[in-house]
């Protein structure tokens, strides 16, 4: 996991080469990387979907089985990192030796904290001009609030980077540039000019891990020579799995330096499923149950990704936590409450599949034959039900209206969008009721651009697209009490409902519809109350100002009355919708817009132009700092002002600045802009009615 361009895919390619999975090294910039198998990835030199592969590594005379997932760095594809971290046991956080801790490194770091994933840090690109290992250590400590402990030091830097010092064995590992052999290094004694530095850092290393091993501390003070390598390795492993330290090592994956040492470090310090131990979940009654990572336990697994393969169909990627699942057997889906047959199981290698007979606790596989699986579903043994914690995904912030170029492609487009939204929980498709348009929403312009490209190439659907639209939301800020009576007398049985409600913003910390039933003495019968709640929930899809979704609302149902013959659930549901329509407009409604966190890294001389441009875009500067020979500017900017920003930034800095942007929060839109949004939306609606 890492920021864009820190070298995740290049490192993964080297791992495949050194573990013997591939016979020659694939390069990202040539479009030949095994893990970047999508056409779009090869053309752009970026990773879009996380590719999984299984490989083996010999360490200490044993062969270890590794499941490796290479994730994207772009914030638009953050879902891929989120779901990989949810099911994996450890992570290698890769940092660029020049860029250090960049914005997206912070995002993935927070995601790893959320799922409590132990990690080691790998400082890559030590051969680049401006590489500074010790600066990156400082940034990991300051910006990420972590406790980095170097287990290796670089020998030289930039074009003089020759190898690394292993602080545990006190030896130097010198690499040569040979791309064709797997053991391209020799082990030597520490160079004389580095002895003092190595001794100092080794002392720091032992101090950092000593709280995990009292004997080690005693030996350290009495007789440091008596400390064995195994003692240090075991203690670092405990401290890493206990999330109290981050072992840091370095290398240059592109130049084939340091990758074998990184693989050894993964074996030494990151947890196996046995170290992570039991998983917790809930049974059907909501009681907590646990499963040990053992083949003897009943089967349970989590579906963390759905992918569509042109030859095999829908692939469900499953992480098995306990037990064993055979190909051809049945398993139980706790969300849909249905049994599902697993037709075939595959071990994945990027986009190729190798059929396997079964999957066991701790492993990852792809399964085929499921009808109703979605990302985040738990599958388990029907007699021993357990539901594991699912994943939470951010809401899309940007939309795009699309239509097929030819009428005959309408059905094809529907099927294709359905498949894509199954694969990607941060991509959604909806039809705008007022205009009848199909609107696709995603995490950013790049995200939607890739989706449109995939529609064309994978599904053969050519589309026309509108301008990008911001996903605004609405909120109410006032409190209002309202009585709504709904009466309809026809010849036969009529409709009647009467409710008194108070609507207001939600209590702090509550999201969605907060519904409180305060009806006394049965003035509204119990069976009609859920219908009132349902009516409000549905009405929240269209806010009072411009028809955008109202995300949070508190409704207190205070009183009301009913008719013994004419009242039914539908009457109360319609009454609730009307109450929302009439009352929400008087409760001081406002429009909310997505605000993005932006970081621009620019040369010093363009600093003024960049800040001036951000001010024009209603941006608020939140911080500035110096980086190497450039300045980094952080700001919060409304998404609506950011379309096409990359092009403008290139123009004002002659292509020398870079920017990264991710969603931060929703905030109120200023009054003058709010008026324009309301006018535009009423124009749309009027237009569609006239037609």
N, C-alpha and C positions, 0 to 999 in steps of 0.2 A: 504494500500500500504506500502511496506517495503522491506528491504534487506532480503536475504535468511535467514530463521531460526530466524526471530525476533518474530515469533508467530502469524502471520496473520490468519492461518487456525484454530489454537487452539482458538484464540479469537472469530473467526466467529462461531465455534462450541458452545462456551459458550453462545454467543448471542442467538443462536437457542434454546439452553436449557432454558435460563432464560426468553425468550419471549414465551416459551411454544410450540415452533415449533417441538422440539424433546423431547422425554421422558427420554432419558438417554444421557450422554455425550459421543460423539465419539472422540477417541484419534488418532492423526496423527501417532504416533509411533506404534500403533496396526494395522494401515491400516484400521481403522474403521470410519474415519472422513466423515461426510455427504457431505461436500463440495469437498473433494478429491474423486470423484466417479470413475475416470478412473483407470483401473488395474495398469497402469504404475505409477500413482500417489501413489497408495496404497503400491506398492512394494518399491518405492524409498523414500516414505515419503516426497515428494515435490509436489508443486502445478504446474500444467502444463497449464491447461486452466482456465480462470476466470469463476467461477461458480456463477450464479445469484440466488437469492432467495428473497421471499417476506415474511415479518413477521410483527407482530404488538406489540406495547409496550405501556403500560399504564403509563402516566406521568402527574401528577397534575390533576388526575381525567378525563383526556381525553385519548382516544385510538388513537395512531399515527400509520400510515402505513409506513413501511420502505422497500425500495428496497436495498438489500445489495449485493455487489459483492466482492468476495474474489479473489484477484489477485495473480499471481505467483511472486516470488522474483528473479528467475534466469534471467540474462540479455538475454539469448537466447529466452525467451518468453516475451520480452519487449512489443511486439505488444498488448498483452492482457491488459497491464496496460494502454497503450496509448489510446486504444479504450474505456476502461471503464471510464477513466478520461474525455474523450471528452463528454460523455453523462451524467455523474453524477453531482450532485449539490455540494457535499461536500465529503471530504475524511478524514479517520482516518489514520494518518501516525504513524506507530508502530515502536518503537525503542527498541533494546535490552538494558537493564540497564547496561550490561557489555560491549557489543561491541560499544554502542553509535551510532554515525552517520557513517555508513559503505558505501562503494562505491555505492552500488545499491540504498541506501537511497537517495544519492545525485541525481542519475539518475531520480528516480520517483518524487523527489521534483521538478526538472527542468520541468518534464512533467506536473506536476500540475500547475506550474507557467505559462507554455505555454497556458494552457486552463483556466487560472484564476480560479482555484478551491479553495475555502476556506477550511482550514483544522484545525483539532485539533490533538495534538500529544499525543500519549499514550506510556508511558515508561513501557514496559512489563518486565517480568522475574526479578522482584525486589527480588525474593527469591533465586536467584543464587549467588554463591560465587563471590565476586568482583563487585556486583551491586552497582552503584553509580549514584543516581538520579541527583545530582547537576552537576556532570561531563557531563552528557548527555545534560543538559540545556545549558552548556557552548559550547558544540560542535554544538548544533542546531544554536546558535547565530553565532559562528565563521565560521563553514564550510558551513552552508546553508544561511548565511546572513539574518536570520529571526529574528523575535522579540518574543521569547518564554516567556509566562507569566504563571507561575504555578497557577492553581486554586485548586490544592491539593498537600499535602506534604506526604511523606511516614512516617509511624510510624515504625522505625527500618528498617533493611535491612538484606539480606541473610536469614539465618534460623530464624532470629528474626523479620522478616517482618510480622506484625500482622494486619495492616490495613492502613487507610489513614485519613488525616485531611482535611475536606472540608473547604477551606479558606473562602467560601462565607457564610456558616451558622455558622462558627466557632465551628464545632462539630467534634468529632472523630468517624470514622466508623470502628468498630473492626469486622473482619471476622473470621469464623471458617472453618475448612477444609471439611465440610460435602458436598459431591457431590450430594446427593439425594434430598436436599431441595432447594427451589428457594430463600428463604429469609434467607441466611446463615450469617446474620450480626446483630450487635446491635449498637445503636447510643449512644455515651457517651460524657461527657465533655472532653475538651482538657486536656491531661496529664499535670500535674503541671510543669514538667521539659521541656515542649515544649512551654510554654506560650509566652516567649520572642521571640522565633524564629517565631511562628505563627503570632504574632503581626507585626513583621518586614516584613514578606512576604505579609501579607494582605495590609499593607501600600503600598508596591511596586505595588501590583495588582491594587489598586485604582488609584495610580499615572499613571500607564500605560494606563488605559482606560479613564482617566479624560478628555482628549481632545475631546472625543465623547459626553461628558455631562458636561456642565458648572456648573449646579446645584450641581452635585456630588462633584466637586472640592471645591465649597464654603462650603458645609456641612462638607467636609473632614477637612477643616481648622478650621471651627467654632465649629462644634459639630459632631465628627466622629460617635458617638453612634446613631445619627439620620438617618444614611444611612440604607435604607432597602435592604433586599436580592433581591427583585424584581428589584430595581433600578440597582443593580450591574449586575444581570443576563441580563437585557435588554441592558445595555451598552456593556457588553462583547459580546453579540450577534451582535450588530451593528459593533463593532470593528473587530470581526472575519469575518463577511460577507464582511466588507470593506477591508479585507486582510491586516490590519495593525498590528494585533497580532495573535499569535498562542497559544490558551489556552493549557496548558500542565497538564496531570494527570498521575497517575501511578497505577500499580497493578501487579498481577501475574495471568495471565489467567489460566495457568495449575493448580494452587492451588485455583482457583475460587475466587480470591480476586480482587475486583475493577471493575468487569465487569458491574454490575448493575449501578454503578456510571458513567461508560463510556457511557452506553445507555442513561442515563439521560442527559449527556453532549451533546450527538448527538442531542437530542430533543431541548435542550436549546440553543445551539450555532450554529449548522450548518444550512444552509439555506434550506427552503422548495422551491419547484418550484416557489412559489409566491414571495419569497425574491429574487430569481435570476432574476425574471421579464422576460421581452420580449426577444424573440430571433430575430436575424436579418438574412436576407437572400436576395437573388436576385430573381427578376421575370424573365420572358423570355426575356425581353428587356435589362436586366442587371441593372435595377433600384433597389434601396434598398427597401425592404418591411419588415415589422415587424409583429410578432404574439405575442399576450399576452397569458400567461399560463391560458387560460380559456376554459371551455367546449363550450362556445358560439361562439368561433372563428372557422374559417374553419380548418379542420384537417391538421397537418403536423407532421412528425416524421422522425427520422434518423435511418437507419439500421447500427448497430455498430458491428454486428458479424453474421456470417453464421456458423451453426453447422449441422453435419449430424447425425441424430438419427436413429438407426437401425429399429425402429418401426414406426416412424412418417415421416421419410424422411428429407428433408432440412428444418431446422428451421432458420428463420430470426429473430434475436433479434432486437426489435425496441424500441426506446425511443420516447414516444409521447410528443410533446412540446405544442400542442394546439389542441382544438377540440376533436372529438370523432370518433373512427373507430369501426364499427360493424363487427362481424364475418360474412362472406358470402357476404360482399359488395365489391365494386371496389375502387381501389385507383390508383393514377397516379405516375409513376416513372419518375422524371425529367431528369435523365441521358439517359435512353433508349427512352424517349418520348413515352412510351406505358402505356396503362391501365393494371393493374394487379388485379386479383381477390384474395381476402384473404379468403381461404377456412375455416380455423379455427384459433382461437386465444387461447394461453395458458398463464397461470401464471406459472412461473418457480419456482421449488424448487430443486436446484442442477440439477440432470439429470431426474427428474420426472416432468410431466406436469399436471396441473389442467386446464381443459377447462374453458374459460370465454366467455361471450357473446360479450363484447366490451372492448375497452381500452380508457382511457380518458387522457386529458392533465396532464403531470407530471409523468405518470406511465411508467413502463417497461413491455413488454410482448414478447412472441415468437409467430411468425406468420407462418402458413404453407400454401402452395399452390402457392407461388410465383415461376415464371419461371426464371426470369432474374435478380433477385436482387443480388447486390454485396455489400461488406462492404463499408460504406461511402455514400450509395445512400440516397437521400431524397425521401420520399413518401408523397404525399399531395393530397388535393382536386383538381380535374382537373380544376375547374372554378377559383380557387384562387392559382395560381402556386407560389411556393417559393422554392428556392434551398438553403439549409443550407450549411455552410462551412464543407467540408469533412475532412478527416484525412490524415496526411502525415505519411508514414511508411519508415523506413530505408531500404536501399538496402541490399540484402543478401551478405555475404562476403566469404562464403565457399561452395564449391560444391562437389558432389560425383557422380561418374558414377554408374548407376544401370542397371541390366538386370534381367528378370525373369529366375528362374532356369529351367523352362520347357517352350517349345515353345507355349503351349496352354494357358499360362498365360499372353501372350503379351497384349491382349485386356483388360484383367482384371486389369493389372498393369496400363494401360492408364486411365481407368475409376477411379481407386482408387487415382491416383496422381491428376487427375482433381478435385476430391472431396476435397482432402486435400489442394490443392492450392486455392480453393474457400474459404475454412474455414480460411486460414491463409495468409494474404497479404505479410508476410515476407518470405514465402516459394514459390520458383518458379521452374518451370520445363521447360527445353528446350532440343532440340535435337541438338547435335554438328554436323554441316554440314559436317565437314571433316571426322569424324570417324563413324558417324551414331549412336553414343551412346546417351542414355538418361541421362542427367545430372540434378540432383536435387540440389537446392541451398538453404541455410538457414543462420541463424544467428550465428551458432556455432556447435561444435561437438555434444553436448548434444541434440540440436534441431533435427539434422539429425538422431541421434540414436533413438530418440522417434518416428520420422516419420517411420523409417525402422521397428521398433517394431510394430507400428500401422498397417503398411501394412500387416504384418504377422498375427496379431491377429484379427483385425477388418475386413480385406478384404481377408484374406486367401491366400496372395500372398507371396511365398518364393522368395527372390532375392539374386543374387550375387552382391557384391559391390566392387568398386575399392578403391584406396587410396583417402583420402580427397584432394581436389584441392583448391588452393586459387583463388578467383575471381580477377585476375589482370585487370587493365584497361590501356589504352594507351592515350598519350597526345602529342600534337605537341608544340614545344617551339619556333620555328622560323617563319619568315614571308616569303612567296614565291608567286611570280606571275607566272601564268601558262596559256598557251593556249592549248585547246584541240579541235581537229577537228575530228568529227566522220562521216565517209562516207561509204556508202555501195551501190554500183550500181549493180542491178540485171536486168534481162530482162525488168521487168515492172517498177513499181514505186520504187525508191530507198529510202535510209535513209540519212538524212543530218542534222548535228548540228555543231555549232562552238561557243565556249564560251571562254572568257578571264576572269579568276578569280584570286583573291588574297586570299590565306588562311593563317590564323594566329590563335593564342590562343584567346579565348573570352575576351571581356572587363571585367573588374572587376565586380563581383557581378552577372554576367550572366552565366547561365548553359545551357547545351544542344547545339543545333545548333543555332548560331546567324547569320541569313541570311540577307544580305543587298543588295538591288537591286539598282545599280547605272547606269543602262543602259540608255543612252540618245538617243533621236530621233528615238525610235522604231526599233533599229538595231536587237533586238530580240522581237518579238511580245509578248504583255502582257500575252496571254494565255499559252505561253510556260514556263514562269518564275516559276510558282509553280512546274512544272515538274523538273526543275533544282534543286530546293530546295529539292524535294522528293528524287531525285537521290543521293544527298549528305547525306541526313538523313539516307537512307538505307545503303549507303556505310560505314557510321560511325560504323556499327555493327562489321566490320572487320578491325582492325587497320593495318598499314603498316609493323609493326615489327613482331608480333607473332599472329596476327589475333584476338586480344582482342578488346573489344569495346572501341571506342574513345568517351569519355563522353562530352567533350567541344570542340567546333570548331567555328571559325568565318569565314564566306565565304562572300567576297564582289564580286558580279557579276558586272564586269566593262564594258564589251562590248562583241560583238560577231556578228554573221551573220546567215542568214537562207536562205533556198531555197524555193521559192513559192510553188513548187509541193512536193518536197521530205521531207521537214521538218514536223515533227509532235511531239506530246508530248513525245512519247516513245523515239524518237531519242535524244531529249534533256536530258531525264532521263538517258539513257545509256551513253551519253557524259559526264554527271556530275559524274557518277560512275567512269568512266575511268579517268577523271580529278583528282578525289580524289586519285585513286590508283597510278597515276604517280607523283602527286605533294606531297602527304603527306610524302612519303619516303624521300623527299629532305628538308622537313621543320623541321629538327632536332627532330624526334620523340623520345619519351622516354616511358618506361614502369612504371606504377604506381602500388604500392601495398598497401593493407589495413594495417594500423598501429593500434594496439590495446592499450588501456589504461589498465594497469595491476596493481593490488594492491596485495601484498603478506604480510600476517601477520605471522611473524615467531618468535620463541624464540630467545633471544639475541645471544645465542651461535652458532646458525646456520646462523647468518646474513652474515658472510663473504662468505660462500658457496653459499648462494642464490644470492648474488650480482655477484660473480664470474660466476655463471651459466648464469645469465641474460646478462652479458657482452659477453659471447660466442654466445648468441642468437641475437647479434646486438641490444641489449636493451639499451635505454638511461634512466638512473635513473633521475627522476624528483623531488623526494622528499623523506624524511624519517622522521618519528616521533615515539615517544614512546607511547605505549598503554598498560595500566595496567602493566603486567609484560612481554610484548612482544614488538617487533618493527614492524612498518608498513613501507614497501618499495613501493614507487610508481614508475612506469616506463612506457615508451612507447616502445612497442616491435612489430616487424613485425609479422603478423599472420602466415606467412610461417614457422617461426622458433618455433611456439608454439604448434604444434601437439604433443599430448601425454605429455604435460607439467605437468599435474597434477600428473602423475605417477612418473616422475623424481623428482618433488618437494617432494613427499612423501618419496622417497628413501633418498634424501640428508638431510631431517629433521626428519627422523624416524616417519613420519606421523603426525608431530606436527604443521605443517604450513598449512594455508589455502590460497587460491588465488581466486580472482574474476577478470574477464576480460570483457571489452566491446569495441565495435568499436569506434575509435577516428577520424581518417581521412585517406585520401590517400596521399602517398608521393612517390617521385621518387626512383626507385630501383637502388642501386649502379651498376656501369658498369659491374664488373666481374659477378655479379649474373644475371644481365640483359642478358648477352651473353648466359648463361646456359639456361635461360627461352626460348630465341629465338631458340637455337639449339634443345631443347626438342620439341618445338611446330613444327619446320620444320620436325623433325624426325617423329612425329605423322602423319603429312600430307603426307610425302613421303610414309610411311608405308601403309596408307589407299589407296593411288593411286596404289601401287604395287599389293595390294590384288585384 
